Amino acid sequence: MNILLTGATGFIGRALCRRLRLDGHSLTVISRRPEQVTALLGAEVAAFKDVRALWQQHPDAAFDAIINLAGAPIAARRWTPNYKRELIDGRVRMTQDIVWLCEQLIELPHVVISGSAMGFYGDQGAAAVTEATAPHDDFAHRLCQAWELAASPLAESGARLITLRLGLVLGRSGGMLKSMLPAFRCGMGGWIGRGRAMMPWVLLDDVVRAIIYMLTEPSLSGPVNMSAPVPVSQRDFMKAVGHALNRPVWVRVPTLAVWLALGERASLLTASVNMRPTKLLSSGFAFTAPQLPAALAKALHDT
């Protein structure tokens, strides 16, 4: 396949591009730093600063698939009004650019996979969350909703559009697990409050496999939950990480203290989303790591 990607230098994007190249696909990447793409992914990957630069240089471009994962890290900084606008506007603008490019192409891509996240649902408590679950309104929901709405014209044009509602992706090279490891290795691992918030997790390798699976699985369209079949409570998640590292897990952080320290961003740590990959499982996709202990063992040994 000839595939256009955004977010290719991110945590998921790097792993995905490596696998796509090994599978023999031709990759074109949109990145604000094209030189970084060459350094990370190799000279064989064509890189452009934006979609208009791509279109100006290659007005006859054609793509079988587009994978749109670009977006500033949601947990990287305090959610000031300016950063909240940046989080939404950056994702929406890139997605609108992808829509614009598709309008210029002679033929629509067969499939477009566009990013979203578990935050779409907001805090759902202990109730099981499928792709049909109504959301609870908060900032994370509004961000994901704007991101998904920006991509919706592609479905209206006839493309098979998938919005990928990602859970917590586990890999040593990035994401939440990487940020947690220093504290756990110092014996300071723990949970927030009673640790009852449900955490939908998924192994990075299964995310990559699922995205590649979606490229050619015609039954999948619309929102797709990207998490393992067995979510766990925050308390059980933290205990499993401690066990995998052979370190004690004993710290219990008061919920109020987290909100005082992080502000509204604390909702990323306290919201409960008991998310289930209903569509993926119904389509026949098989996870390599459906249980957390095996997933952590693999994640802690990835590169």
C-alpha positions as CSV (number, residue, x, y, z in Angstrom):
1,M,0.0,0.0,0.0
2,N,0.9,3.6,-0.5
3,I,0.2,5.2,3.0
4,L,0.2,8.8,4.2
5,L,0.9,9.3,7.9
6,T,0.8,12.1,10.5
7,G,2.3,11.7,14.0
8,A,4.9,9.3,12.6
9,T,7.6,10.4,14.9
10,G,5.5,9.9,18.1
11,F,5.4,6.9,20.4
12,I,2.9,4.9,18.4
13,G,3.9,6.4,15.0
14,R,7.5,5.2,15.2
15,A,6.5,1.6,16.0
16,L,3.8,1.6,13.4
17,C,6.2,2.9,10.7
18,R,8.8,0.3,11.5
19,R,6.3,-2.4,11.0
20,L,4.7,-1.0,7.9
21,R,8.2,-0.7,6.3
22,L,9.0,-4.3,7.2
23,D,5.7,-5.3,5.6
24,G,6.8,-3.6,2.3
25,H,4.5,-0.6,2.3
26,S,5.5,2.8,0.8
27,L,5.3,5.6,3.4
28,T,4.8,9.4,3.1
29,V,4.9,11.4,6.3
30,I,3.6,14.9,7.2
31,S,5.8,16.4,9.9
32,R,6.8,19.8,11.1
33,R,10.4,18.5,11.2
34,P,10.9,16.5,8.0
35,E,14.6,16.1,8.8
36,Q,13.6,14.2,12.0
37,V,11.6,11.8,10.0
38,T,14.6,10.9,7.8
39,A,16.8,10.4,10.9
40,L,14.2,8.3,12.7
41,L,12.6,6.3,9.9
42,G,15.2,6.3,7.1
43,A,15.7,8.1,3.8
44,E,13.2,5.8,2.1
45,V,10.3,7.5,3.8
46,A,9.2,10.7,2.0
47,A,8.6,13.6,4.4
48,F,6.9,16.9,3.9
49,K,6.3,19.9,6.3
50,D,2.6,20.1,5.6
51,V,-0.1,18.7,3.2
52,R,0.1,21.8,0.9
53,A,3.8,21.3,0.4
54,L,3.1,17.6,-0.5
55,W,0.3,18.7,-2.9
56,Q,2.4,21.4,-4.6
57,Q,5.3,19.0,-5.3
58,H,3.1,16.0,-6.1
59,P,-0.3,17.1,-7.5
60,D,-0.8,13.6,-8.9
61,A,-0.3,11.9,-5.5
62,A,-2.4,8.9,-4.7
63,F,-2.8,7.1,-1.4
64,D,-4.4,3.8,-0.5
65,A,-4.7,4.7,3.1
66,I,-4.2,7.7,5.5
67,I,-3.3,7.3,9.2
68,N,-3.7,10.5,11.1
69,L,-2.2,10.4,14.7
70,A,-0.7,13.9,15.1
71,G,-1.4,15.9,18.2
72,A,0.4,17.6,21.1
73,P,0.8,15.3,24.2
74,I,-2.3,15.8,26.3
75,A,-0.6,15.2,29.7
76,A,2.7,17.1,29.0
77,R,1.7,20.5,30.5
78,R,-0.8,22.1,32.9
79,W,-4.1,22.7,31.2
80,T,-4.0,26.5,31.0
81,P,-6.6,28.1,28.7
82,N,-3.9,28.6,26.0
83,Y,-2.7,25.0,26.2
84,K,-6.2,23.6,26.0
85,R,-6.7,25.6,22.8
86,E,-3.4,24.3,21.5
87,L,-4.4,20.7,22.2
88,I,-7.7,21.1,20.3
89,D,-6.6,23.4,17.5
90,G,-3.5,21.4,16.6
91,R,-5.5,18.2,16.2
92,V,-8.4,19.9,14.4
93,R,-6.2,21.8,12.0
94,M,-4.2,18.8,11.0
95,T,-7.3,16.7,10.5
96,Q,-8.9,19.5,8.4
97,D,-5.7,19.6,6.3
98,I,-6.2,15.8,5.7
99,V,-9.8,16.5,4.6
100,W,-8.6,19.2,2.3
101,L,-6.0,16.9,0.7
102,C,-8.6,14.2,0.1
103,E,-10.7,16.7,-1.7
104,Q,-7.9,17.4,-4.1
105,L,-7.0,13.8,-4.8
106,I,-8.3,12.2,-8.0
107,E,-9.4,9.2,-6.0
108,L,-10.3,8.9,-2.3
109,P,-8.1,6.6,-0.1
110,H,-9.7,3.3,0.6
111,V,-9.5,3.9,4.3
112,V,-8.6,6.8,6.7
113,I,-7.7,6.0,10.3
114,S,-7.9,9.1,12.5
115,G,-6.9,9.5,16.1
116,S,-9.1,9.9,19.1
117,A,-8.9,8.5,22.7
118,M,-10.7,7.0,25.7
119,G,-11.2,10.6,26.9
120,F,-14.1,10.8,24.4
121,Y,-16.3,9.0,27.0
122,G,-15.4,11.1,30.1
123,D,-15.7,9.6,33.6
124,Q,-18.0,6.5,33.3
125,G,-17.5,4.9,36.7
126,A,-17.6,1.1,36.7
127,A,-20.1,0.7,33.8
128,A,-18.8,-1.2,30.7
129,V,-18.0,1.2,27.9
130,T,-18.6,0.2,24.3
131,E,-18.5,2.3,21.1
132,A,-22.2,3.1,21.6
133,T,-21.8,4.5,25.2
134,A,-23.0,8.1,25.6
135,P,-20.2,10.4,26.8
136,H,-19.9,12.4,30.0
137,D,-19.0,16.0,29.2
138,D,-15.5,17.2,30.3
139,F,-12.5,18.8,28.6
140,A,-11.1,15.5,27.4
141,H,-14.5,14.6,25.8
142,R,-14.7,18.0,24.1
143,L,-11.2,17.6,22.7
144,C,-11.9,14.1,21.3
145,Q,-15.3,15.2,20.0
146,A,-13.7,18.1,18.1
147,W,-11.0,15.8,16.7
148,E,-13.6,13.3,15.5
149,L,-15.9,15.9,14.0
150,A,-13.1,17.4,12.0
151,A,-12.6,14.0,10.3
152,S,-16.3,13.4,9.7
153,P,-16.4,14.9,6.2
154,L,-14.3,12.0,5.0
155,A,-17.0,9.5,5.8
156,E,-19.6,11.8,4.1
157,S,-17.4,11.7,1.0
158,G,-17.5,7.9,0.9
159,A,-14.2,7.0,2.6
160,R,-14.1,4.2,5.1
161,L,-13.3,6.3,8.2
162,I,-12.2,4.8,11.5
163,T,-11.8,7.0,14.6
164,L,-9.3,5.2,16.9
165,R,-10.3,5.7,20.5
166,L,-7.0,4.8,22.2
167,G,-6.7,3.5,25.7
168,L,-3.4,3.7,27.7
169,V,-0.8,2.4,25.4
170,L,1.9,0.3,27.2
171,G,5.5,0.4,26.0
172,R,8.8,1.2,27.6
173,S,9.8,3.8,25.0
174,G,6.9,6.2,25.6
175,G,3.5,6.9,27.0
176,M,2.3,6.6,30.6
177,L,4.4,3.5,31.5
178,K,7.7,5.3,30.7
179,S,6.8,8.3,32.9
180,M,5.9,5.9,35.8
181,L,9.0,3.8,35.8
182,P,11.4,6.1,37.8
183,A,9.0,6.3,40.7
184,F,8.3,2.6,40.7
185,R,12.0,1.7,40.6
186,C,12.5,3.9,43.6
187,G,9.8,2.0,45.5
188,M,7.4,4.9,45.3
189,G,4.7,3.3,43.2
190,G,1.0,3.6,44.2
191,W,-2.5,4.7,43.3
192,I,-4.8,7.6,43.8
193,G,-7.6,7.5,46.4
194,R,-9.1,4.1,46.7
195,G,-7.7,3.1,43.3
196,R,-11.1,2.1,41.9
197,A,-10.9,4.0,38.6
198,M,-10.9,1.6,35.7
199,M,-7.9,1.8,33.3
200,P,-8.3,0.6,29.7
201,W,-4.8,-0.4,28.7
202,V,-3.3,-1.9,25.6
203,L,0.1,-3.2,24.5
204,L,1.9,-1.0,21.9
205,D,2.4,-4.0,19.7
206,D,-1.3,-4.8,19.7
207,V,-2.1,-1.2,18.7
208,V,0.3,-1.5,15.7
209,R,-1.2,-4.9,14.8
210,A,-4.7,-3.6,15.1
211,I,-4.1,-0.5,12.9
212,I,-2.5,-2.7,10.2
213,Y,-5.5,-5.1,10.5
214,M,-7.9,-2.1,10.1
215,L,-6.3,-1.2,6.8
216,T,-7.9,-4.2,5.1
217,E,-10.8,-5.2,7.3
218,P,-13.9,-3.8,5.6
219,S,-16.3,-4.5,8.5
220,L,-14.6,-1.8,10.7
221,S,-15.7,1.8,10.4
222,G,-16.7,4.7,12.7
223,P,-15.4,4.8,16.3
224,V,-13.3,1.8,17.3
225,N,-12.2,1.3,20.9
226,M,-8.5,0.4,21.0
227,S,-7.9,-1.3,24.3
228,A,-7.3,-4.8,25.6
229,P,-10.4,-6.9,26.4
230,V,-9.7,-7.0,30.2
231,P,-9.4,-3.5,31.8
232,V,-8.4,-3.3,35.4
233,S,-8.7,-0.9,38.3
234,Q,-6.0,1.6,38.9
235,R,-5.0,-0.2,42.1
236,D,-4.7,-3.5,40.3
237,F,-2.8,-1.9,37.5
238,M,-0.2,-0.3,39.8
239,K,0.2,-3.6,41.8
240,A,0.9,-5.4,38.5
241,V,3.5,-2.9,37.5
242,G,5.2,-3.2,40.9
243,H,5.1,-7.0,40.5
244,A,6.6,-6.9,37.0
245,L,9.5,-4.7,38.4
246,N,9.8,-6.6,41.7
247,R,9.2,-3.4,43.6
248,P,6.9,-2.6,46.5
249,V,3.7,-0.6,45.7
250,W,2.4,1.1,48.8
251,V,1.9,4.8,48.2
252,R,-1.7,6.0,48.3
253,V,-2.1,9.6,47.1
254,P,-5.2,11.5,48.2
255,T,-7.4,12.5,45.3
256,L,-7.6,16.1,46.5
257,A,-3.8,16.4,46.5
258,V,-3.7,15.3,42.9
259,W,-6.2,17.9,41.9
260,L,-4.4,20.6,43.8
261,A,-1.1,19.7,42.1
262,L,-2.3,19.2,38.6
263,G,-5.6,21.2,38.3
264,E,-8.1,20.0,35.7
265,R,-5.4,17.7,34.2
266,A,-5.9,15.4,37.2
267,S,-9.0,14.1,35.5
268,L,-6.7,12.0,33.2
269,L,-5.6,10.1,36.4
270,T,-8.9,10.0,38.2
271,A,-11.5,9.4,35.5
272,S,-12.8,5.8,35.2
273,V,-13.3,4.3,31.8
274,N,-14.2,0.6,31.7
275,M,-13.7,0.5,27.9
276,R,-14.2,-2.7,25.9
277,P,-12.9,-3.3,22.3
278,T,-16.3,-4.5,21.2
279,K,-16.0,-3.8,17.5
280,L,-12.4,-5.2,17.2
281,L,-13.4,-8.4,18.9
282,S,-16.5,-8.8,16.8
283,S,-14.5,-8.4,13.6
284,G,-12.2,-11.3,14.6
285,F,-9.1,-9.4,15.7
286,A,-7.0,-11.4,18.3
287,F,-4.9,-9.6,20.9
288,T,-1.4,-11.0,21.6
289,A,-1.6,-9.7,25.2
290,P,-5.2,-9.7,26.4
291,Q,-4.1,-10.0,30.1
292,L,-2.1,-7.3,31.9
293,P,0.8,-9.3,33.4
294,A,1.8,-10.7,30.0
295,A,1.4,-7.3,28.4
296,L,3.7,-5.6,31.1
297,A,6.3,-8.3,30.6
298,K,6.4,-7.6,26.9
299,A,6.2,-3.8,27.3
300,L,9.1,-3.6,29.7
301,H,11.3,-5.4,27.2
302,D,10.4,-3.5,24.1
303,T,12.9,-1.1,22.4
